[in-house]
Amino acid sequence: MRPLTISHYTITSALGAGREAQLNALQTEATGLRHRNFETCALACWIGEVPGLDQALPSEHAEWDCRNNRLAWLALQQDDFIDAAQALRARYGADRVGVFIGTSTAGVHATELAYRERHATQGPLPAWFNYRGSQNCFSAADFVRIALQLQGMAMSIATACSSSAKVFASAHRAMQAGLCDAAIVGGVDSLCLTTLYGFNALQLVSPEICRPADVARRGISIGEAAGFAILEPDASSGLGLLGYGESSDAHHMSAPHPQGEGAAAAMRAALVRASVQAQDVDYINLHGTATPANDAAEDKGVVTVFGETTPCSSTKGWTGHTLGAAAITEAVIALQCIEHGFMPRSLNTQEKDPGIRGNVLMRASEAKVNRVLSNSFGFGGNNCSLLFGRL
């Protein structure tokens, strides 16, 4: 494929609002995870919460008000992203810029609050509850499109934890098909009790801070985040999307293929699409959830494609697993690694699992980074690998 330029990007997570906050946290190794500090959650767990989401959306966007869209709105305010989107609209036209947003649960927290109120009254759902503007998965894309005053195609993608990776692939295909000339891609997923208790029911939530690739890892720490990037066809300079690979191994509803076959297929496809060899990748940002099965399976896939020498690490020790926003969060980390010349270590990892053969970084490294592969794997074998690099 011909690379796409990433002309602007932003991120907001538990590390703070905007790129600078995330970069500072990565370089100083300051986690955004805190012990159980969300709503009425009584689980023994660590959470990556974004502060400042108690304020309602501006009145002109009241129809979309929910925690998820408040998080998206907060992220759009950072790094002059709205100004960049306005300039993009002026270059291509409001009807020629596509919007592609990944999310897993959208505004389900609003539904939780509505049913809590209904339970107390034993009456109908409260009048303030608006399914279309909150829990509906399309709410995320529709809100971003309206907030940025765009009139082109809009799409929400919900493939669990690979959602905001697949938006890059979908945007590229839409541009190739002539459906849009440029795209805003991103992801937003916010904390809710459904995911916290749901993942806990699957015995995947760790009672201690997540420790990817650690011999004693016990599971995930859930976080929330929102991030956005602008994709344009001019690939003459700067940073860009070089390739992507997708696979659907469908091994199990919630468990990865134990040999990492689906993961390996996605990584190979990204390399082939970018016309890049495995040895040309400087660093791999692992999906690295810190569950025993996922880390082991991904490692097998990585070693199959790259061998045991390519530096790699998971950055979920900083942000937590932000689910539908994990891929955009880690895409921004990949871009920052390239821009600022560093490779982060696997934060919180104390003793690497001897069964993991990949070159998991136990210490951060400063080096010139030209290409980064970022992995995102979701339930049901929804796998996606993105390759970013200098143009």
Disulfide bonds with the S-S distance in Angstrom:
none
